[in-house]
Amino acid sequence: MLTGRVDRWWSLWMGAGTLACLIYPVVPSDSAQGVLSWAVGLAAVLVTVAGIRRNRPPAARCWYVVLASLVLWVLGDVAYSVSGLVLPVMPYPSWSDAFYLSAYPPLIAGLYGLARSRRQRPLAGLVDTAIIAAGLGLVYWIFVIGPILADPATPLLARLATVGYPTASVLMIAVVARLATRAARPTTSHWLLIIGSAATLASNVIYTLLPGVLPVAGDVIYVGFLLAYVYWAGAALHPSVGAPAVGELTERFGRGRLAVLTCSTLIVPAVLFVQGWTGVRPVSWLAIGLGAVLLFLLVLLRMSGFVTQVQNQAEQLEVLAMRDELTGLANRRLFEQRVRGALATGSPQVAMLDLTGFKAVNDRLGRAVGDRLLSAVAARLVAGLRPGDLVARMGGDEFAVLAPDATDAEGDAMVERVCAALRVPVQAGEHELLIGAGVGVAGADGTGDPAELLRRADLAMYAAKAGGDRQRRYDPGLDDEADAEARLGAELRAALDTGQFRLVYQPIVSLPDARIVAVEALIRWHHPGRGLVNPADFIPVAERNGLIVELGAWILTTACAQAVTWQRTHGAAAPARVSVNVSARQLAEPGFADVVAHTLAGTGLPAHHLIVEVTETAVFGGGQSVQTVKDLHQLGVRIALDDFGTGHSSLGLLHTVPVDVLKVDKSFVDTITMAGRHAVIATALIQVADGLGLSAVAEGVETAEQAAELCRLGYRLAQGYHFGRPVAEPDFHGVRTAVAG
C-alpha cells in the first residue's frame, strides 16, 4: 500500500516538475522566471526531505549531503534574482556565484557516496574517480582553465570564479561516470541521479565553453539546471532508493568502467596529438608531463589494488579447496598432499575411521544435529592428537588421521587416543550422543605411494567394522581376504545373472498338532565349481557390496510367486503365509516398501499372506529402516522380529516397531528341557508375546522333547528339523506326529 502511494506521488512530482521546467523559457518576465526557479528549487528541497524520511535509504547521510547542495543552489537562485532586481548591473562574481560554487563540493561528495557499492573497497572507488578526473582535468586545464588564468585583462577574482565552474564540471563528470559505469545494474533512483547530473553538466559546460550562446539561448540552457532539481528530488522520492542495485553485493570490474578508465588514460597522448597536429598554440609540455605522471601513479595504485585483491581471493580459494566447509578440518585433497610429503621425508602412520550409527542420528534427529555431531567429533579428534598430527574429514562420516614419521607403536597409540576420545558421549546441540567408530591403521612399510597407504588404512577400517572390532591394523592377509571377497562378489553377480540361486522352504507348524501353517523361504547357492555355498559366507558379502538389494528382490518375487502356485494347486493344505528375510541394507532403501507393493501386485499374493522377517539390529537405530517397516505394515504385510532376544533386546522396540510375530532364537530352545534356569528366558518371551498380543515362533526345534516342553510353556508355533528340513517342495499333505500335551 505504501509503495503504491509513493509511486503516485513520484509520478505527480515528475510530471509537474518537468512541465514547470519546459515552460520556463516562455515565461514573459525575468521576475516571473525567478519566482518559477525559486518554486522549483524549494519544492525539490521539500520533496527530497520527504523522500529521505519516507524511504529511509541505506545511504541516508549521502542524501542529506546532496540535500545541503540543493539548499545552497536555491539560495544562489534567490541571490541572483535579488541582485538582478536591486543592482543596475550584475557584478561578476556575485553572491549567487558564491552559493553556486559552494554547492558543488557537497553535491560531488554526496553523489560519490551514492556511487559506491556496499562491498566496494573505498580506495578502489576513489582511485577510479581520480583517474577519470585527472584525464578530464588535463583537457580542461590546457584548453579552458589555463587560458583563463593566463588572461591578465580579467580580474583575478573573476578568473578564479570562472575557473571554479569547469573545475566543478570535471569532478562532476568523474563522479557521474563512476555512478554510471559501476558493475551493479543501476536502479531507477540511480538513473534519475545520472540524468539530473548529466543535465547540470550539459548546462554548465555550455555556460563555460560557449559564452556567446547565452544571449540567444540562455533561458533554454538554464532548463538543464531546473531539470536537475526535479530528477534529483525524484531520485530521493522513488521507492528504489532503498533497494540495492542488482549485483551490488559483489564488487566487480565492469566493462563500462574499464572503457571509461581506458579512455581517461589515453587522454595524454590524445592531447599531445591534438596540440601537435593543430599547431594553434605551443604544446603544454609541463601540464601534459605532470598529467602523464599523475595518471601513471594512479593506474599503478589501482593495479596494486587488483593484485592484492587477486592474492586475497587466491588465498580464499585455497582455503575452500583444501578445507572441509562444515568442520574446518583438512579435506581429502589436503590430506593426500600431506601424506605425500610425509612419505617423502619419513615413515608416516595413517588411521581411517568411519563413525557407526551416524546415519541413524541423521535419520532420527535430522541433518542439523548430524552436522553438529560431525563438528563435535572433529573438535574431539583434534584435541586428542599430538602437535604435528593432521586430522581430515574425507567425506560423509569418514575421518582420517596422519602421524608423520611415526612407528607402529606410536600409530597404535594414536588409534587408542582416537578411540578414547569417542568413548565419551558427544554433545550435539541439545542431544548427548554416544557414537562409535571402526578404525583402521596402516604404516608405510614397503611403499612410497600415498594412494597405497590410504588403501591399506581403508582396508583395515572395513575389516574392523566387518569383524565387529573397534580397531584393526593392516596386515598383508587383509589383501587376500579382500581379493577373495572381490572374487566372491563377482561370482555372486554371475550367479544372479545365470540363475544359480534356488529357494528352499522350511515349514512353520502349529502346536500341538504339527500342521504346516507357514513356510520360511531360505536361499541356496549351488556354485558350479564350489558346490553348495553356505549363506553365512555369501550373504555378508552381498550386504557389503550392495548386491543384497537385487538378490533380496529376486527372493521376494520368487517366494511370493511360489506361494500363489501352492495356493492354486494345494488349496486348503497350502501354507497360509510365506516368510521372507529382509536385510538391514534393504530396509534402509527409501523405496523398498514400493518394491514389496509392486511384487505383491505382480504375483497376485495378498499382502496378509506375506511375512517380512527383520532382525532387531536392523531396526534398532530407527530412521529409514523403521519407517520402511511401518510402510510395509500399512500395506497389510505381517512383520516378524527374527532371532528375538539375541540382539539389542530392547522391549521398547516392540512399541516403536509394528511387530506381529516374535521368532525366539534357537539358543533359548536348545536348553529348554534341562532342569533349572535354562527355560526362564523362553518362558519370559512367550509371556511377553501373549501380553502384547503377538504370535511367538520357537526356532530350531530338533527333538520331540523340546516340542513338548514348548507346547507346555504356551508356544503354539514352532519350526526346526524336528518338523522338516528346508526343501524346495515341502509335503503339505503328509501325516506328522502330534505333540503330546
N, C-alpha and C positions, 0 to 999 in steps of 0.2 A: 504494500500500500504506500509506504514511504517513497519507494523508488518511483512509483507512478507519479506522485505529486512532484517530486524533484524533476522528472522528465518534462512535465508540463511547464513548470516554472522556467526550466532551462530553454525550452523551445520558445516561450514567450519572450525571454530576455534576448535570445539570439535574434529573433525576428525583429523586435522593436529596436534593438541596438543597431543592427545592420541597416535598418531603414533610416534611422537618425543620421548615420554616417553618410549614407548615399545622398541625402537631401542637403548636407552641409554646404556643398559648393553653390547651390542655387538659392541659399538664404540671402535676402536682398541687402542686409546691412552688416557692417562689421560688428556692431554691438550685439545684434541677434546671433551672429555666428559665435561670438564669445560666450553668450549665455548658453547656447546649444553645446558648445565644447565643455563648459563647466558642468552642465547637466549630465552629459555622457560620462565624464570623468568621475563625478561624485557618485553617480549611480553604479559605476564599475567598482568603486571602493566599497559601497554598501553590499553589492551582490557578492563580492569576493569574501567579505566578512561572513555573510550568510552561508556561503558555500563551505567555508572552512569549519564553521560551527556545526553545520548540519551533517556534512560528510565525514568529518574528523579524519582527514587523510593521515597516513603514517608520517609523512614529511611535513607536518603542520608548521614547524619552525621556518622551513624554507618558504612556505606560502605566506607567512606573516612578514618575512623579509621582502617578498615580491609586493605585498600589500603596502609596505612602507614606501617602496619606489613609486607605486601608483599615487600615493598621497602627495609625494614630492612633485610628481608630474602634474597633478591637478593644481597644486599651488603655483607651479610655473605658468599654467594656463591663466590662472587668475591674475598673476603679476603681469603677464603680457597684455591682457585685456585692460587692466587698470592703467598701465603705463601708456597704452595707446590712447586712452581717454583723457588722461591728465597732462601728459607731456606733448608739446607740439612736434617734437622729433624723437623717434625711438632711438635711444642710445644703444651702442654695441660695444662691449657686452652689457646686458642689463640684469636686473634681479631675476627675470624669468630664465635667463641663461644659467644663472647660478643654481636655480632649482632644477632645471632640466639636467645639467651636468651632474649635480649631486644625486639625481635619481638613478643614474646608470650603475654605480657600484653596488647598491643593494639589489637592483634588478639582475645584474650579472651573477652576483653571489647566489641569489635565490634560484635562478634558472640552473646554475651549475649544480646546486644541491639536488634539484629535481631531476637532473640528467643522470645522476648516479644511480646504479642498481644497488639492491640491498646487500649483495655479496661482493661488490666491487671493492678492490683494494684502493684506498684513497689516492695513493701516489700514482697508480696507473692512470686513473682518470685525469688527474691534474697534469701529468706529463703529456697525455694525448691532447688536452686543451692547449697546453703551452706550445706544442709543435704546430698546431693549426694557427695559433695567434702569432707565432714567430714568422711563419711563412707569409701570412697576410700583412703583418706589421711591416715586413720588409718592403712589400709593394707600396703600402700606404706611405711609408717613410720616404721612399725615393720619389714617388710621383705626386704626393699630396702634402704630407707633413713637412718634409724637408724644404720644398719651395716656399711654403707658407712661413716657416720660421726664418728663412733666409731673406724675406722681403722686408727691407728696412723702412719702407714707406708706410707700413701698417704699424700702429702702436703695439707695444709688447703685450699688453693685456688682451687686446683684440686677437693677436696672433695665438696667444695661449688658449683663449676660448675657442677659436676656430680649430686649433689642433685637438682640443678635447673631444669634439664630436667624431672625427674619424677614428681617434684612439678608442673611444667607446664602441664605435662600429666594429672595429677589429675584434675586440673582446666579445661583443655580442655574437658576431659571426662564428667565432671559435666555440662558444658555448652552445649555440643553436645547432651547429654541425655535430657537436658531441651528443646533443639530445636526439638528433635525427638519425644518427648512424650507430647508435649502440646496438648490441646484439639482441636485446629484448625487443619484441614487436611492440610499437607504441600503442597506448590506449587512446581512446577518444580525447581524454583530457590532455595527453601528451601532444596529440595532433593540434589541438586548439592552441596550446602554448607555442608550438612551432609556427603555426600560421600567424599568430599575433606578433611573434618576434620577427618573422620574415617581413610583415607589413611595416613594422617600425624600421627595420634595416633598409628596406627599399626607399622609404621616405627620407631617412637620414642620409643615405648615400647620395640621393638626388640633390638634397639641400647642400651637401658638402661639395660634390664634384661638379654639379651643374647649376651654379647660382643664377645663370642667365635665364633659366626656365621659370624661376619663381614669380616674376611679374606676370607671366602669362598663365601659368597653371599652378600657382601656389596653393589655392584652395583645394584643388584636386589632390595635390601631393599630401596636404595635411590630413586627408581622409585616412591615409595609412596609419597615422598616429591614433586617430579615433577608433579605427578598427582594432588596433592592438588592445585598447581598453576593453572593447566588447569581448574579444576572443580570450584574453587572459582571465577576465571575470567568468566567462563561460566555462573555462577550464576548471576553475575552482568550484563552480556550481554543478558540473556534470557528475553523476554517481561514480563514474570510472576513476575519479580522482583518488578514491580509497582503495582501488584494486591494483594488485601487482601486474605489471606487464607480462605478457606471455614470454617465458624464457628468462625472466628477471632473476630467478633464484640460482641460475647457473651463469656465471660471468664468462662469456665467450667473445673472441675477437672476430666480429662480423666482417663480411666483405665490404659493406658500406664504409665502415670505419677505416679499413685498410686502404680503400681507394682515396678517402679524404686525406689520410696521413701521407700516402704516397705522393699525391698532388702537392701537398704542403712542402715536402722535402725537395720536390723538383722546381719549386719557385725560384731558387737561387740561380740555377743555370738558365731558367726562362728569362729572368730579369737581365742577366748578362747578355743573352741573345737579343732581347728587345732593344736594350740600350746600345749595344754594339751595332745592330743592324740599322736602326733608325738614325743614329748619329745626331739626334736633336740636341743633346747635351752631353757633357762628359760622363763617362762611366763612373758611378759612385763606388769606387773600389773599397773604401773604408766600410761603408754600410753593408755592401754585399759580403765582404770578408767577415765582418762581425756576425752577420746573419747566418753565413755558412757555418761558422764555428759554433754558434748557439744551437742551430739545428742539429749539427753533428753530435754535440754533447747531449741534447735532449733525446735523440734517437738512440744513442749509446745507453743512456739511462733506461729508456724503455726496453731495450734489448736485454739489459741486465735483469730487469724485472721478469721478462719472459723466461730467461734462463733459470732464475730462481723458482719461478712457478713450475717449469717443466721438471726441475730437480725434485721439488716437493711432491709433485704428482707421481714421479717415478718411485719415490720412496713409499708413497701411499700404495701404489700398485704392487710394489714388492711385498709390503705387509699383507695386502689382500691375497697375493699369490702364494705366500708362504705360511700364512697363519689361518687357523680354523676360526671362523667368524663367531661361533657360539661360545667356545671355551677359551679362546685366546691362545691355545696351545699351537705348537708347530703342526702343520698338516703333513700329508704323506710326501709331498714334493720336498719340503724342507728336511723331513726325517731321512728320506733316501739320500739327500745330499750329505747330511751329517754322517750317515753310516758309511758312505763312500770315502769321506775324509778320514773317519776313524780307522777304516781298513788300510788306508794309505800310510797311517802313522803308528798303528799299533794293532792290538788284537781285541776288538770290542765284544761285548755281550749284548744280545738283543732279546727283549722279552715282548711277547704279544699277548694281550689279554682281551677277552670277549666277555662282556657282562652277561650274567644269567638272570633271567626274569625281567629284563628291561622292557621287552615287548609287552609283557603283561601290565607293567606300570603304565606304559603309553596307552594301551587299550583301556585300562580300567580307570585311570586318573586323568588322562588327557595328555596331549603333546606338550603343553606348557609345563606340567610337572615333570615330564620326561626330560625336557630341556634343562630344567633346574637341577635335576638329578645328575645329568651329564656334566654340568658345570661344577657341581659339588664334588663329584668323583674326580674331575680334573684337578681341582684345588687340593684334594686329599692326596692324589698321586704326586703332585709337585712337592707338597710339604714333606713327603716321606722319603725323598731321594737325596743323594749326595750332591754337593756342588759339582757342576760339570756334566751331570746326567741330563738327558733330554727326554721329555715326555711329549708324545704326539697323539693327536686324535686321527686315526686312519680312516674314519668314516663310520657313520651309524653309532653303534655302541662298542666299537673296537678301538683299543688304545695300544700304543707301543712305547717301550722304554729303551733307551740306549745308554749303556755304560761304557764309555770309551776306555780302551786299554785296560780291561779287567780280566781276572782269572775266572775259571768256572766256579770256584768257591765264592768269589765276590758276586758273580751273576746269580748264584743260588741265594745269597744273602739279599740281593736286590729284590728277587722274587718274594722272599719271605716278608720284606718290608711292604711290598705291594699288597700281598695277601692280608697282612696285619692291618694295613690301612683300610681295607674293605670289610674287615670283620665288625667294625663299629658301625651302627646304624647311621645313615646319611640323612641330613635334614634337607628336604626339597620343598621349599615353601612351607605350607602348614603340615606337611606329611613327614614322618620319620620312617625311613625305608631301610630295610636290610637287603643289601644287594651282594651277590656273589660274582665270581669270575673264574673262568678257565684260563690258566696262564701257561704259556709255553716259552721256554728259554733256550737259546742256542748260542754257541760260541763260533768263532771264525776259523776253527781248526781245519786246515786243508783247503781253504777257499779264500779268495780275494774279491769275490763277486758280491756286491751288495744285494742283488736280487736273490742269490742263493742263500745268503744269511737270513734274509727275511722269510724266504720259503721254509727254511728249517724251523724257525721260530713259529711260523704259522702252522706248520705240520704238527709240531709238539703241542700247540694250543688245542688244535682239533682233537688230538689224541687224548689230551687231558679231559676235554669235555665228553668225548665218546666213552672214555673209561670211568667217568664219574669222579675223576680226581680233581683236586684243586689246582695242581701244578704238575708239569711234566718237562723234563729236559730232553732235548733232541738226541737221538742216537740213530745210527745207520739202519737199525732194524725197522724204524718207522717208515723208511723209504720202501722197504719190502712190503710192509703192511699196506702202505698207500698204493703201491703198484698192484698188489693183489686186489685191493678194493676197487681200483680203477678198472682192472680186467673184469672183476665180477660185475661192476656196473655196466660195462659194455655188453657182457653176456646177458644181463638182465634185459637190456634194451632189445637184443636179438631174440631172446626168449619170448618177450611180449609180442614182437612183430611176427614171429614164426609159429606161435601157438603152442609153446612148450608147457604152459601152465594148465593145471587142472584143479577143479574144486572137488573136495570130498565133504561129506556131511556127517556130523556126529549127532545121534539122537539126544533130545532132552525129553525125559519121561516124567509122567506124573506118579506120585506115590500115594498109596501103596500098590496100585495096580500095574505099574510099569508100562503104561500105554504111551506111545510116542505122541507128544503134543507139539513139538517144535524140533527144528534141527539147527545146528550152528555150522555155517559154511567156513571151511578151512582150506587154505591154498596149498598146493603141492607143485613142486618144480621137478620135472623129470628131464634132467640135463642129458643131452646125447652122449657126452663123454664122462661126466662125473656121476651119472646116475641120479638117484634121488637126493636133492639138496635140502638140508634142514632149513625150515623157515627162519629159525633163530639166526642163521648165517646170512641170509639174503634180505630179510625184511629191514634190519637196521641200515644196511647199505642203501636200500631203496628210500628209506626215510631221509638219509643224509643227502643223496643226490637229487631228491625231488621226484623220482620215478614212482614213488608210492601213490602219488595223486592219480596218475594214469592207471597204475595197476589196481588201485582201490576202486576206480570207476569200472574197470573190467570185472572185478569180483562182484560188485554190486549188481551190475546188469546181468551177469551170468546167474547169480543166485536167485534174483527176482524172476527171471525167465524160467528157471528150473522149478521154482515154487508154483508158478502158474501151470506148468506142464503137469506136475504131480496132482494138483487140484483137479485138473481136467481128466486125468487118467485114473486116479485112485479114489476120487470122490471124498467121502467122509473119512476114509482111512488116511488121507494125506495129512501131513503136518499142518497145523493151523497157522504157524508162523515160521519164518526163516530168519535166523540171526546172523548179522554180518558185522565183523570187527572193523572199526574205523580208527585210523591213526591220528595222532595229535597234529601231524602235518596237514591232513585232510581237513580237520576241524578248523584249522587256522585259515583256510581258504575262504574268503568272504562269500564266494558263490557256491559253496558246497551244498547248501540246502536246495538251491535251484537244480543242481545236478541230480540230487535224490528225487526231487519232484518230477523232473523230466524222465528219469529212469522208470519211476512208478507208472507214469502216463504211457511211456513207450512199451512197457512189458504187460501192462494191464493188471498189475498186482495192487490190490487195495492197500492204502497206507498202513492200516492197523494190522496187516499181516506181516509187516516188516519190523524187526527189532534191530536197532543200531547199538552195538556194544562199544563203549568208550571206557578208558581207564581213568582212575582218579587223578593221576598225574597230568593227563591231557587237559583236564578242565579245572584243575586246582587254581591255576593262575588267573582265571577269569578271562575277561576281554572277549575277543572274537570267538574263541572256542565255545564259551558258554552261550554266546548269542546264537551260534550255529545250532547248538543242542536245543535251545528254545525254539528256534525256527523249525527244526525237524519235528519237535513235539507238537507244534501248532499244525503241522501237516497231518498229524494223526499217527506218526511213527512212534513206536514204543522205544524207550531209552533204557538200556541196561548198563549198570556200573560194573565193569569187569574186574576180577581179582580184588574184590572189596575186602578191605582190612589190611592190605599189604602196601598201599601207597601212603598218602598223607594221612589217611584215616581220620578225616575231619567230618564229624557228624553234621557240622554246619553246612557242608557241601550238599547235603540232602535237602536243605532249604533253598539254596541258590540255584541248583540244577534240577530241572524237572525229570526225576528218575521214576521209572516204573518197576524195574527189576534190579535186585541185588544178586550178583553172582559171587558166592562165597568161595574164596580161594581154596585150592586143593590142600594147601599146607594145614588148614584147620580141619580138614576132613580126614587126613591120614591118621591122626592120633585120636580120633573121636571115640574109638572103642576101648581105649586104655583108661585105666582107673585114675582117679584123682582129678587134677585141674585141667586136663587136656581138652575136655569138652566145654570148658567155660565160655571161650570166645564164640564157638559155634552156637552155643545156647543163647548168648547175648545177641548175636547177629540176627537170629530168627525172631527174637523178641522185638528188636528194633524194626525189622521189616513188618512184622504183624502190627506193631504200634503205629507205624506210618502208613499202613495200608498198601505195602509194596509186596511184590512176589519175591521169593528168595529161591535161588537155584544153587544147590550144592554141587561144586565141580570136583572132578577127579575121583568119583566113587568107583572103587575097584573090587569090593567084596560085598557079599550078601549081608555080612555083619554090619558093615558101615551103612549100607542102605537101610537096614532095620533100625539102627540107632538114630539115624537122621529122621526117619519117619516118626520114631518115638518122641524126638525132640520137637516135632512140629513141622518139619520140612515136607513140602508137598511137590517139589520139583527137584530133579537131580539129573546129572549126566556124568558119564565116565565109562571106562572099559567094561565095567560090570554089565552095563546095559547095551553097549555096542560101540565098536571102534568106528572111526571116521571112514566111510566108504562112499563111492560115487553114487550108489543106489541103495539106500537102507531098505530093509524089509519091513514095510509098514503093516503087513498082514500077518507077520509071524507071531507065534504064541510065546510070551515071556512069563517067567516065574514071578508071581506077585510077591510083594514084600510082606512078610509076616508082621502083624501089628503087635 
